Amino acid sequence: MPHQGYGSVGGERGPVRAELARRVAAGSLREDPVQAGVADRLDRLGRELKAAALPVKSSALGWLFGRRERPAAPRGVYIHGSVGRGKSMLMDLFFQTAPVEGKRRLHFHEFMAEMHGRINAHRAAVKAGEARGDDPIPPVAEAVAAETRLLCFDEFTVTDIADAMILSRLFDALFARGLTLVATSNVAPDDLYRDGLNRPLFLPFVETLKAHTDILFLDAPTDYRMETIGAGDLYVTPLGAETDRRMDALWRSIVGGAPEGPETLPFRGRAIAVPRAGGGAARFAFADLCSRPLGAADFLAIAARYHTVMVDGVPVMAAAERNEAKRFILLVDTLYDAHRRVVVSAAAPADELYRAPSGTEAFEFDRTVSRLIEMRSDAYLAEAERRRSGAEGLEHADRA
């Protein structure tokens, strides 16, 4: 989509709103006034970014001091709401057309892993006598701001105390240096890092975020990605080419056109590899999760990060695969307790997956079978949706 659309004024549609209208006309989206309102706000930000990038006139005393007046960085946008409402789609449309050099779009966890790396590198440079200053935040922020004017975060969530403790100072410094932030999240700013360790130390960041972004609640009524996926699509068997095609089609529906690719989740000093991720969903092979030394904490980190988890190729297991069976039991328990959507392709129906005649795993697998069945029920899926949208719905009711 062309950048020149950001020159539109006088009621004409900007490029985000125009593309949204085109998709509605083509039948790939339903008309949604809330999405349209968010698109208009993003188009306004695009115009503001374009204006801020234009050369400015010298001030009255500019000839004397050799300086030019610089406009303040445009105010950013924080879009929150339940999954499948179109947040990532709208942000991606905006990012594609944003008329600014030095723009970045990435997941929050990727950005914070990079920031921790830069902070550690600065400390190492100070120790080696190659840099000065005990506080790494100002030079790191200076370097980031020199490279980036527009930062777009998809699926903003804070789960790590190391991230929480530096966010306020880091973004105070970034905003002071002219950075504009656009972010999507499943939660309102006040609910970020809720119940996190030492949360009062994190709260100044919430105020910083509110001071530098407009908070928009995208309360579209339908999860567009999941409405065409029935309960019968959540557990696909037997394994084979047809099941692979079906799982690929389900993945495309769930991701909904959002960018996808491999990710890593920084976790307790190491990284959890996610082979495919996009649109708030993650896709793994059974071996990725159950043939590697992962535990409950790893599965909790995955559940905190993704609203939908796909697992390909669950085999029939016996006593020789008791370790894999134990991890699969733990995985299902964790995702069930977190009320995450789970899509599985398996070699056999759930009650035929573990065939050891005795042992703890044989006993516990009965619970896994029951949960795999329940996770396909209308009641489970409705409760999963209610938990995701409950906080946002209450906030909307308070404003109404």
C-alpha positions as a Markdown table, in Angstrom:
| # | Residue | x | y | z |
|---|---|---|---|---|
| 1 | Met | 0.0 | 0.0 | 0.0 |
| 2 | Pro | 1.4 | 3.4 | -0.9 |
| 3 | His | 2.7 | 5.9 | 1.6 |
| 4 | Gln | 1.2 | 8.9 | -0.2 |
| 5 | Gly | -2.2 | 8.0 | 1.3 |
| 6 | Tyr | -1.1 | 9.7 | 4.5 |
| 7 | Gly | -1.5 | 13.0 | 2.7 |
| 8 | Ser | -5.3 | 12.6 | 2.7 |
| 9 | Val | -7.2 | 15.1 | 4.8 |
| 10 | Gly | -10.7 | 16.6 | 4.8 |
| 11 | Gly | -12.5 | 13.3 | 5.6 |
| 12 | Glu | -10.8 | 11.1 | 3.0 |
| 13 | Arg | -9.8 | 7.7 | 4.2 |
| 14 | Gly | -6.2 | 7.0 | 5.1 |
| 15 | Pro | -4.5 | 3.8 | 3.9 |
| 16 | Val | -5.4 | 1.6 | 6.9 |
| 17 | Arg | -9.0 | 2.6 | 6.8 |
| 18 | Ala | -9.0 | 2.2 | 3.0 |
| 19 | Glu | -7.6 | -1.3 | 3.1 |
| 20 | Leu | -10.0 | -2.3 | 5.8 |
| 21 | Ala | -12.9 | -1.1 | 3.6 |
| 22 | Arg | -11.4 | -3.0 | 0.6 |
| 23 | Arg | -11.4 | -6.2 | 2.6 |
| 24 | Val | -14.9 | -5.7 | 3.8 |
| 25 | Ala | -16.0 | -5.1 | 0.2 |
| 26 | Ala | -14.2 | -8.3 | -0.9 |
| 27 | Gly | -16.0 | -10.3 | 1.8 |
| 28 | Ser | -12.9 | -11.3 | 3.7 |
| 29 | Leu | -13.9 | -9.1 | 6.7 |
| 30 | Arg | -17.1 | -8.1 | 8.3 |
| 31 | Glu | -17.9 | -4.4 | 8.7 |
| 32 | Asp | -17.0 | -3.4 | 12.2 |
| 33 | Pro | -17.3 | 0.3 | 13.3 |
| 34 | Val | -14.9 | -0.3 | 16.3 |
| 35 | Gln | -12.2 | -1.6 | 14.0 |
| 36 | Ala | -12.9 | 1.4 | 11.6 |
| 37 | Gly | -12.4 | 3.8 | 14.5 |
| 38 | Val | -9.0 | 2.2 | 15.4 |
| 39 | Ala | -8.0 | 2.4 | 11.8 |
| 40 | Asp | -8.8 | 6.1 | 11.7 |
| 41 | Arg | -6.7 | 6.7 | 14.8 |
| 42 | Leu | -3.8 | 4.8 | 13.2 |
| 43 | Asp | -4.1 | 6.8 | 10.0 |
| 44 | Arg | -4.0 | 10.0 | 12.0 |
| 45 | Leu | -0.8 | 8.8 | 13.6 |
| 46 | Gly | 0.6 | 8.1 | 10.2 |
| 47 | Arg | -0.1 | 11.7 | 9.1 |
| 48 | Glu | 1.5 | 13.0 | 12.3 |
| 49 | Leu | 4.7 | 10.8 | 11.8 |
| 50 | Lys | 4.9 | 12.1 | 8.2 |
| 51 | Ala | 4.6 | 15.7 | 9.4 |
| 52 | Ala | 7.2 | 15.2 | 12.1 |
| 53 | Ala | 9.6 | 13.9 | 9.5 |
| 54 | Leu | 9.3 | 17.0 | 7.3 |
| 55 | Pro | 12.0 | 19.7 | 7.5 |
| 56 | Val | 11.0 | 22.4 | 9.9 |
| 57 | Lys | 11.7 | 26.1 | 9.6 |
| 58 | Ser | 14.3 | 27.8 | 11.7 |
| 59 | Ser | 13.2 | 29.6 | 14.8 |
| 60 | Ala | 13.5 | 33.3 | 15.0 |
| 61 | Leu | 17.0 | 32.9 | 16.7 |
| 62 | Gly | 17.9 | 29.9 | 14.7 |
| 63 | Trp | 20.4 | 31.8 | 12.6 |
| 64 | Leu | 22.2 | 32.8 | 15.8 |
| 65 | Phe | 22.3 | 29.4 | 17.6 |
| 66 | Gly | 22.4 | 27.2 | 14.5 |
| 67 | Arg | 19.6 | 25.1 | 15.7 |
| 68 | Arg | 16.1 | 24.1 | 14.4 |
| 69 | Glu | 13.0 | 23.6 | 16.4 |
| 70 | Arg | 11.9 | 19.9 | 16.4 |
| 71 | Pro | 8.3 | 18.9 | 16.8 |
| 72 | Ala | 7.5 | 16.6 | 19.7 |
| 73 | Ala | 7.3 | 12.9 | 18.9 |
| 74 | Pro | 3.7 | 11.9 | 18.0 |
| 75 | Arg | 1.7 | 10.3 | 20.7 |
| 76 | Gly | 1.5 | 6.5 | 20.2 |
| 77 | Val | -1.4 | 4.0 | 20.4 |
| 78 | Tyr | -2.0 | 1.0 | 22.7 |
| 79 | Ile | -4.7 | -1.3 | 21.4 |
| 80 | His | -6.1 | -3.9 | 23.8 |
| 81 | Gly | -9.0 | -6.4 | 23.6 |
| 82 | Ser | -9.6 | -10.2 | 23.5 |
| 83 | Val | -8.0 | -12.5 | 21.0 |
| 84 | Gly | -9.1 | -12.6 | 17.4 |
| 85 | Arg | -10.5 | -9.1 | 17.3 |
| 86 | Gly | -8.2 | -7.8 | 14.6 |
| 87 | Lys | -5.6 | -6.0 | 16.8 |
| 88 | Ser | -2.5 | -7.5 | 15.0 |
| 89 | Met | -4.1 | -7.1 | 11.6 |
| 90 | Leu | -4.7 | -3.3 | 12.1 |
| 91 | Met | -1.2 | -2.8 | 13.5 |
| 92 | Asp | 0.4 | -4.7 | 10.6 |
| 93 | Leu | -1.6 | -2.6 | 8.1 |
| 94 | Phe | -0.4 | 0.5 | 9.8 |
| 95 | Phe | 3.2 | -0.7 | 10.0 |
| 96 | Gln | 3.3 | -1.5 | 6.3 |
| 97 | Thr | 2.3 | 2.0 | 5.4 |
| 98 | Ala | 3.9 | 4.1 | 8.2 |
| 99 | Pro | 5.8 | 6.9 | 6.3 |
| 100 | Val | 8.9 | 6.8 | 8.6 |
| 101 | Glu | 12.4 | 5.6 | 8.4 |
| 102 | Gly | 13.6 | 3.6 | 11.3 |
| 103 | Lys | 10.5 | 1.5 | 12.1 |
| 104 | Arg | 10.5 | -1.9 | 13.8 |
| 105 | Arg | 7.8 | -4.4 | 14.4 |
| 106 | Leu | 8.5 | -7.3 | 16.8 |
| 107 | His | 7.2 | -9.2 | 19.8 |
| 108 | Phe | 7.7 | -7.6 | 23.1 |
| 109 | His | 9.7 | -10.6 | 24.4 |
| 110 | Glu | 12.1 | -10.3 | 21.4 |
| 111 | Phe | 12.7 | -6.7 | 22.2 |
| 112 | Met | 13.3 | -7.2 | 25.9 |
| 113 | Ala | 15.8 | -10.0 | 25.1 |
| 114 | Glu | 17.6 | -7.6 | 22.9 |
| 115 | Met | 17.6 | -4.9 | 25.6 |
| 116 | His | 19.0 | -7.3 | 28.2 |
| 117 | Gly | 21.7 | -8.2 | 25.7 |
| 118 | Arg | 22.6 | -4.6 | 25.1 |
| 119 | Ile | 22.6 | -3.8 | 28.9 |
| 120 | Asn | 24.9 | -6.8 | 29.5 |
| 121 | Ala | 27.2 | -5.7 | 26.7 |
| 122 | His | 27.5 | -2.2 | 28.1 |
| 123 | Arg | 28.3 | -3.5 | 31.5 |
| 124 | Ala | 31.0 | -5.8 | 30.0 |
| 125 | Ala | 32.4 | -2.8 | 28.1 |
| 126 | Val | 32.6 | -0.7 | 31.3 |
| 127 | Lys | 34.4 | -3.5 | 33.0 |
| 128 | Ala | 36.9 | -3.8 | 30.2 |
| 129 | Gly | 37.5 | -0.1 | 30.3 |
| 130 | Glu | 35.9 | 0.5 | 26.9 |
| 131 | Ala | 32.9 | 2.5 | 28.1 |
| 132 | Arg | 32.0 | 4.7 | 31.0 |
| 133 | Gly | 29.1 | 5.0 | 33.3 |
| 134 | Asp | 27.6 | 2.7 | 35.9 |
| 135 | Asp | 24.0 | 3.1 | 34.5 |
| 136 | Pro | 23.5 | 1.3 | 31.2 |
| 137 | Ile | 20.0 | 2.6 | 30.6 |
| 138 | Pro | 20.8 | 6.0 | 29.1 |
| 139 | Pro | 23.4 | 4.7 | 26.5 |
| 140 | Val | 21.2 | 1.8 | 25.6 |
| 141 | Ala | 18.2 | 4.1 | 25.1 |
| 142 | Glu | 20.3 | 6.5 | 23.1 |
| 143 | Ala | 21.4 | 3.7 | 20.8 |
| 144 | Val | 17.9 | 2.4 | 20.3 |
| 145 | Ala | 16.4 | 5.8 | 19.7 |
| 146 | Ala | 19.1 | 6.6 | 17.1 |
| 147 | Glu | 18.0 | 3.6 | 15.1 |
| 148 | Thr | 14.3 | 3.6 | 15.7 |
| 149 | Arg | 11.6 | 6.3 | 15.6 |
| 150 | Leu | 8.5 | 3.9 | 15.5 |
| 151 | Leu | 8.4 | 0.8 | 17.6 |
| 152 | Cys | 5.5 | -1.6 | 17.1 |
| 153 | Phe | 4.9 | -4.4 | 19.7 |
| 154 | Asp | 2.5 | -7.2 | 19.0 |
| 155 | Glu | 1.0 | -9.0 | 21.9 |
| 156 | Phe | 2.4 | -6.9 | 24.7 |
| 157 | Thr | 2.6 | -8.9 | 27.9 |
| 158 | Val | 4.9 | -8.7 | 30.9 |
| 159 | Thr | 5.7 | -12.0 | 32.8 |
| 160 | Asp | 9.4 | -11.6 | 33.7 |
| 161 | Ile | 10.5 | -9.7 | 36.8 |
| 162 | Ala | 13.8 | -8.7 | 35.0 |
| 163 | Asp | 11.7 | -7.0 | 32.3 |
| 164 | Ala | 9.3 | -5.4 | 34.8 |
| 165 | Met | 12.1 | -3.8 | 36.8 |
| 166 | Ile | 13.7 | -1.9 | 33.9 |
| 167 | Leu | 10.7 | -1.0 | 31.8 |
| 168 | Ser | 9.8 | 2.3 | 33.4 |
| 169 | Arg | 13.3 | 3.8 | 33.2 |
| 170 | Leu | 14.0 | 2.4 | 29.8 |
| 171 | Phe | 10.8 | 3.8 | 28.2 |
| 172 | Asp | 11.1 | 7.1 | 30.1 |
| 173 | Ala | 14.4 | 7.4 | 28.3 |
| 174 | Leu | 13.1 | 6.2 | 24.9 |
| 175 | Phe | 10.1 | 8.5 | 24.9 |
| 176 | Ala | 12.3 | 11.4 | 25.9 |
| 177 | Arg | 14.4 | 10.7 | 22.9 |
| 178 | Gly | 11.5 | 10.9 | 20.5 |
| 179 | Leu | 10.3 | 7.3 | 20.1 |
| 180 | Thr | 6.7 | 6.6 | 19.2 |
| 181 | Leu | 5.1 | 3.3 | 20.4 |
| 182 | Val | 2.3 | 1.3 | 18.9 |
| 183 | Ala | 1.3 | -1.9 | 20.8 |
| 184 | Thr | -1.4 | -4.5 | 20.9 |
| 185 | Ser | -2.2 | -6.5 | 24.0 |
| 186 | Asn | -4.9 | -8.8 | 25.4 |
| 187 | Val | -5.0 | -6.7 | 28.6 |
| 188 | Ala | -5.4 | -3.1 | 29.5 |
| 189 | Pro | -2.3 | -1.3 | 30.8 |
| 190 | Asp | -3.5 | -1.5 | 34.4 |
| 191 | Asp | -3.6 | -5.3 | 34.1 |
| 192 | Leu | -0.1 | -5.7 | 32.8 |
| 193 | Tyr | 2.1 | -7.8 | 35.2 |
| 194 | Arg | -0.9 | -8.3 | 37.5 |
| 195 | Asp | 0.1 | -10.3 | 40.6 |
| 196 | Gly | 3.7 | -10.2 | 39.5 |
| 197 | Leu | 6.6 | -10.2 | 42.0 |
| 198 | Asn | 7.3 | -6.7 | 43.3 |
| 199 | Arg | 4.6 | -5.2 | 41.1 |
| 200 | Pro | 4.6 | -1.8 | 42.8 |
| 201 | Leu | 8.0 | -1.2 | 41.3 |
| 202 | Phe | 6.5 | -1.9 | 37.9 |
| 203 | Leu | 3.6 | 0.5 | 38.2 |
| 204 | Pro | 5.5 | 3.7 | 37.2 |
| 205 | Phe | 5.8 | 2.1 | 33.7 |
| 206 | Val | 2.0 | 1.9 | 33.5 |
| 207 | Glu | 1.8 | 5.6 | 34.1 |
| 208 | Thr | 4.6 | 6.3 | 31.5 |
| 209 | Leu | 2.6 | 4.2 | 29.0 |
| 210 | Lys | -0.6 | 6.1 | 29.6 |
| 211 | Ala | 1.3 | 9.4 | 29.3 |
| 212 | His | 2.7 | 8.6 | 25.9 |
| 213 | Thr | 0.0 | 6.5 | 24.2 |
| 214 | Asp | -3.8 | 6.7 | 23.6 |
| 215 | Ile | -5.4 | 3.6 | 25.1 |
| 216 | Leu | -7.9 | 2.0 | 22.7 |
| 217 | Phe | -10.2 | -0.8 | 23.6 |
| 218 | Leu | -11.0 | -3.0 | 20.6 |
| 219 | Asp | -14.2 | -4.7 | 21.7 |
| 220 | Ala | -15.3 | -6.2 | 18.4 |
| 221 | Pro | -18.0 | -8.9 | 19.2 |
| 222 | Thr | -16.5 | -11.9 | 17.3 |
| 223 | Asp | -13.3 | -13.9 | 17.4 |
| 224 | Tyr | -13.0 | -13.9 | 13.6 |
| 225 | Arg | -10.2 | -16.5 | 13.5 |
| 226 | Met | -11.9 | -19.2 | 15.6 |
| 227 | Glu | -15.6 | -18.8 | 14.5 |
| 228 | Thr | -15.1 | -21.2 | 11.6 |
| 229 | Ile | -13.3 | -23.8 | 13.6 |
| 230 | Gly | -15.6 | -26.4 | 15.2 |
| 231 | Ala | -15.0 | -28.7 | 18.1 |
| 232 | Gly | -14.3 | -31.5 | 15.7 |
| 233 | Asp | -11.3 | -29.6 | 14.3 |
| 234 | Leu | -9.5 | -29.5 | 17.7 |
| 235 | Tyr | -8.5 | -33.1 | 17.8 |
| 236 | Val | -7.6 | -34.6 | 14.4 |
| 237 | Thr | -6.8 | -38.3 | 13.8 |
| 238 | Pro | -5.3 | -40.5 | 12.4 |
| 239 | Leu | -1.9 | -39.2 | 11.3 |
| 240 | Gly | -1.3 | -38.9 | 7.6 |
| 241 | Ala | -1.2 | -36.6 | 4.6 |
| 242 | Glu | -4.8 | -35.6 | 4.9 |
| 243 | Thr | -4.5 | -34.7 | 8.6 |
| 244 | Asp | -1.4 | -32.7 | 7.8 |
| 245 | Arg | -3.3 | -30.7 | 5.2 |
| 246 | Arg | -6.2 | -30.2 | 7.7 |
| 247 | Met | -3.8 | -29.0 | 10.4 |
| 248 | Asp | -2.1 | -26.6 | 8.0 |
| 249 | Ala | -5.5 | -25.2 | 7.0 |
| 250 | Leu | -6.5 | -24.8 | 10.7 |
| 251 | Trp | -3.2 | -23.0 | 11.4 |
| 252 | Arg | -3.8 | -20.5 | 8.6 |
| 253 | Ser | -7.3 | -19.8 | 9.9 |
| 254 | Ile | -6.0 | -19.3 | 13.5 |
| 255 | Val | -3.1 | -17.1 | 12.5 |
| 256 | Gly | -5.5 | -15.1 | 10.3 |
| 257 | Gly | -2.8 | -13.6 | 8.0 |
| 258 | Ala | -0.6 | -12.3 | 10.7 |
| 259 | Pro | 3.2 | -12.6 | 10.2 |
| 260 | Glu | 4.5 | -15.9 | 11.4 |
| 261 | Gly | 7.9 | -17.6 | 12.0 |
| 262 | Pro | 10.0 | -19.2 | 14.7 |
| 263 | Glu | 10.3 | -17.5 | 18.1 |
| 264 | Thr | 12.3 | -17.9 | 21.3 |
| 265 | Leu | 10.9 | -17.3 | 24.7 |
| 266 | Pro | 13.6 | -16.0 | 27.1 |
| 267 | Phe | 13.0 | -17.9 | 30.3 |
| 268 | Arg | 15.2 | -18.1 | 33.4 |
| 269 | Gly | 18.4 | -17.4 | 31.6 |
| 270 | Arg | 17.7 | -19.8 | 28.7 |
| 271 | Ala | 15.4 | -19.8 | 25.7 |
| 272 | Ile | 12.3 | -22.0 | 24.8 |
| 273 | Ala | 12.3 | -22.6 | 21.1 |
| 274 | Val | 8.9 | -22.1 | 19.4 |
| 275 | Pro | 9.1 | -23.5 | 15.8 |
| 276 | Arg | 6.1 | -21.5 | 14.5 |
| 277 | Ala | 4.3 | -18.6 | 16.0 |
| 278 | Gly | 1.9 | -15.9 | 14.8 |
| 279 | Gly | -1.2 | -14.1 | 15.7 |
| 280 | Gly | -0.9 | -15.1 | 19.4 |
| 281 | Ala | -0.7 | -18.8 | 18.5 |
| 282 | Ala | 2.1 | -21.3 | 18.6 |
| 283 | Arg | 2.6 | -24.6 | 16.7 |
| 284 | Phe | 4.9 | -27.4 | 17.9 |
| 285 | Ala | 5.6 | -31.0 | 16.9 |
| 286 | Phe | 5.0 | -33.5 | 19.8 |
| 287 | Ala | 8.8 | -34.1 | 20.0 |
| 288 | Asp | 9.4 | -30.4 | 20.5 |
| 289 | Leu | 7.6 | -30.4 | 23.8 |
| 290 | Cys | 7.6 | -34.0 | 25.0 |
| 291 | Ser | 10.9 | -35.5 | 23.8 |
| 292 | Arg | 13.0 | -32.7 | 25.3 |
| 293 | Pro | 13.7 | -31.9 | 29.0 |
| 294 | Leu | 10.9 | -29.4 | 29.5 |
| 295 | Gly | 8.9 | -29.1 | 32.6 |
| 296 | Ala | 5.9 | -27.4 | 34.2 |
| 297 | Ala | 7.6 | -24.0 | 34.3 |
| 298 | Asp | 8.3 | -24.2 | 30.6 |
| 299 | Phe | 4.7 | -25.1 | 29.8 |
| 300 | Leu | 3.5 | -22.3 | 32.0 |
| 301 | Ala | 5.6 | -19.8 | 30.1 |
| 302 | Ile | 4.1 | -21.1 | 26.8 |
| 303 | Ala | 0.6 | -20.8 | 28.2 |
| 304 | Ala | 1.2 | -17.3 | 29.4 |
| 305 | Arg | 2.5 | -16.2 | 25.9 |
| 306 | Tyr | 0.0 | -17.9 | 23.5 |
| 307 | His | -3.8 | -18.1 | 23.5 |
| 308 | Thr | -3.8 | -21.2 | 21.2 |
| 309 | Val | -1.3 | -24.1 | 21.1 |
| 310 | Met | -1.2 | -26.6 | 18.2 |
| 311 | Val | 0.6 | -29.9 | 18.7 |
| 312 | Asp | 1.3 | -32.1 | 15.7 |
| 313 | Gly | 2.0 | -35.8 | 15.6 |
| 314 | Val | 1.1 | -37.1 | 19.0 |
| 315 | Pro | 2.0 | -40.9 | 18.8 |
| 316 | Val | 0.7 | -43.9 | 20.5 |
| 317 | Met | 2.8 | -44.4 | 23.6 |
| 318 | Ala | 3.6 | -47.4 | 25.8 |
| 319 | Ala | 5.8 | -48.1 | 28.8 |
| 320 | Ala | 9.0 | -47.4 | 26.8 |
| 321 | Glu | 7.7 | -43.8 | 26.2 |
| 322 | Arg | 6.7 | -43.1 | 29.8 |
| 323 | Asn | 8.9 | -40.0 | 30.0 |
| 324 | Glu | 7.2 | -38.6 | 26.9 |
| 325 | Ala | 3.8 | -39.6 | 28.3 |
| 326 | Lys | 4.6 | -37.8 | 31.6 |
| 327 | Arg | 5.4 | -34.6 | 29.8 |
| 328 | Phe | 2.3 | -34.8 | 27.6 |
| 329 | Ile | 0.2 | -35.3 | 30.7 |
| 330 | Leu | 1.9 | -32.2 | 32.3 |
| 331 | Leu | 1.4 | -30.2 | 29.1 |
| 332 | Val | -2.3 | -30.9 | 28.9 |
| 333 | Asp | -2.8 | -30.2 | 32.6 |
| 334 | Thr | -1.0 | -26.8 | 32.2 |
| 335 | Leu | -2.9 | -25.7 | 29.1 |
| 336 | Tyr | -6.2 | -27.0 | 30.7 |
| 337 | Asp | -5.6 | -25.0 | 33.9 |
| 338 | Ala | -4.8 | -21.9 | 31.9 |
| 339 | His | -7.9 | -22.4 | 29.7 |
| 340 | Arg | -5.9 | -22.2 | 26.5 |
| 341 | Arg | -7.3 | -23.5 | 23.1 |
| 342 | Val | -5.5 | -26.7 | 22.1 |
| 343 | Val | -5.4 | -28.2 | 18.6 |
| 344 | Val | -3.9 | -31.7 | 18.4 |
| 345 | Ser | -3.2 | -34.2 | 15.6 |
| 346 | Ala | -2.7 | -37.7 | 16.9 |
| 347 | Ala | -2.2 | -41.3 | 15.8 |
| 348 | Ala | -5.3 | -42.5 | 17.6 |
| 349 | Pro | -8.3 | -41.3 | 19.7 |
| 350 | Ala | -7.3 | -39.9 | 23.0 |
| 351 | Asp | -8.3 | -43.0 | 25.0 |
| 352 | Glu | -6.0 | -45.1 | 22.9 |
| 353 | Leu | -2.9 | -43.0 | 23.1 |
| 354 | Tyr | -1.2 | -44.6 | 26.1 |
| 355 | Arg | -1.2 | -48.4 | 26.2 |
| 356 | Ala | 1.0 | -49.3 | 29.2 |
| 357 | Pro | -0.9 | -51.8 | 31.4 |
| 358 | Ser | 0.1 | -50.3 | 34.7 |
| 359 | Gly | 2.2 | -47.6 | 36.3 |
| 360 | Thr | 1.6 | -44.0 | 37.5 |
| 361 | Glu | 1.4 | -42.7 | 34.0 |
| 362 | Ala | -1.3 | -45.2 | 33.0 |
| 363 | Phe | -3.4 | -44.0 | 35.9 |
| 364 | Glu | -2.8 | -40.3 | 35.3 |
| 365 | Phe | -3.4 | -40.6 | 31.5 |
| 366 | Asp | -7.1 | -41.2 | 32.3 |
| 367 | Arg | -7.3 | -37.6 | 33.5 |
| 368 | Thr | -5.5 | -36.5 | 30.3 |
| 369 | Val | -8.1 | -38.3 | 28.1 |
| 370 | Ser | -10.9 | -36.7 | 30.0 |
| 371 | Arg | -9.3 | -33.2 | 29.7 |
| 372 | Leu | -8.6 | -33.6 | 26.0 |
| 373 | Ile | -12.3 | -34.4 | 25.5 |
| 374 | Glu | -13.5 | -31.6 | 27.7 |
| 375 | Met | -11.2 | -29.0 | 26.0 |
| 376 | Arg | -13.3 | -29.6 | 22.8 |
| 377 | Ser | -16.6 | -28.9 | 24.6 |
| 378 | Asp | -18.7 | -25.7 | 24.0 |
| 379 | Ala | -18.6 | -25.1 | 27.8 |
| 380 | Tyr | -14.8 | -25.2 | 27.9 |
| 381 | Leu | -14.3 | -23.0 | 24.9 |
| 382 | Ala | -16.9 | -20.5 | 26.1 |
| 383 | Glu | -15.2 | -20.3 | 29.5 |
| 384 | Ala | -11.8 | -19.8 | 27.8 |
| 385 | Glu | -13.3 | -16.9 | 25.8 |
| 386 | Arg | -15.0 | -15.5 | 29.0 |
| 387 | Arg | -11.7 | -15.4 | 30.9 |
| 388 | Arg | -9.9 | -13.7 | 28.1 |
| 389 | Ser | -12.6 | -11.0 | 27.6 |
| 390 | Gly | -13.9 | -10.6 | 31.1 |
| 391 | Ala | -11.6 | -7.8 | 32.2 |
| 392 | Glu | -12.1 | -5.9 | 29.0 |
| 393 | Gly | -15.8 | -6.3 | 29.1 |
| 394 | Leu | -16.0 | -5.0 | 32.7 |
| 395 | Glu | -14.0 | -1.9 | 31.7 |
| 396 | His | -16.2 | -1.3 | 28.7 |
| 397 | Ala | -19.4 | -1.5 | 30.9 |
| 398 | Asp | -17.9 | 1.0 | 33.4 |
| 399 | Arg | -17.4 | 3.4 | 30.5 |
| 400 | Ala | -20.8 | 2.9 | 28.9 |
